Amino acid sequence: MDSCVFCGMIQGSVSYYKVWEDEQHLAFLSARPNTEGVTVVIAKEHLNSYFADLSDEQLSKLIMASKKVARLLDTAFDDVGRTA
């Protein structure tokens, strides 16, 4: 999609700071964080932005990728009790 900023990131036309990546997902620092380390996890495939409209398989994969990123953030910051 031409107007999707996330698709632009995947295609390389929008810059970002990568935190983590696998074949299907990308995690990057938020451009306007309200807290240090705010990270966004997306699927590399353009998906519906409303989580309840995703298939169970798509949602499960996204949640598992988010869990991996949360664990990375937990170890990167000393004062993190949990990652939301």
C-alpha positions in Angstrom: 0.0 0.0 0.0 1.4 3.3 -1.0 0.0 5.3 1.9 1.0 2.9 4.6 4.0 4.1 6.6 4.8 0.5 7.8 4.8 -0.8 4.2 7.2 2.1 3.4 9.5 0.9 6.2 9.5 -2.6 4.9 10.2 -1.4 1.4 13.0 0.9 2.6 11.5 4.2 1.7 10.9 5.3 5.3 13.8 5.3 7.8 13.5 3.8 11.3 15.7 2.4 14.0 15.4 -1.4 14.0 15.3 -3.2 17.4 14.6 -6.8 16.1 13.6 -8.6 13.0 12.7 -12.0 11.7 11.3 -13.2 8.4 7.7 -12.2 9.1 8.0 -9.3 11.6 9.9 -6.1 12.4 10.3 -4.2 15.7 11.5 -0.6 15.7 11.7 2.3 18.1 8.7 4.7 18.1 9.4 8.0 16.4 7.6 9.9 19.3 8.0 7.8 22.4 6.5 8.8 25.7 8.9 6.5 27.5 12.4 5.5 26.7 12.5 2.3 24.6 8.9 2.4 23.3 9.0 -0.2 20.5 6.5 -1.1 17.8 6.2 -4.6 16.5 4.6 -5.1 13.0 4.1 -7.9 10.5 6.0 -7.4 7.3 2.9 -8.4 5.4 0.3 -5.6 5.2 -2.5 -6.6 7.6 -5.6 -5.0 8.9 -4.7 -2.5 11.6 -7.5 -3.7 13.9 -6.3 -6.7 15.8 -9.7 -8.4 16.1 -9.9 -8.5 12.3 -6.7 -10.6 12.1 -6.9 -14.3 11.7 -6.0 -16.4 14.8 -2.8 -17.4 13.0 -1.8 -13.9 12.1 -2.5 -12.6 15.7 -0.7 -15.5 17.3 2.4 -14.9 15.3 2.3 -11.2 16.0 1.9 -11.8 19.8 4.8 -14.3 19.8 7.0 -11.8 18.0 6.0 -9.2 20.5 6.9 -11.5 23.4 10.4 -11.9 22.0 10.8 -8.2 21.7 9.4 -7.6 25.2 12.1 -10.0 26.6 14.8 -8.1 24.8 13.6 -4.8 26.2 13.3 -6.3 29.7 17.0 -7.2 29.6 18.0 -3.9 27.9 16.6 -1.7 30.7 17.5 -2.1 34.4 14.4 -0.5 35.8 11.8 -2.4 33.8 9.5 -4.5 36.0 7.4 -5.6 33.0 6.9 -4.6 29.4 3.4 -3.6 28.2 
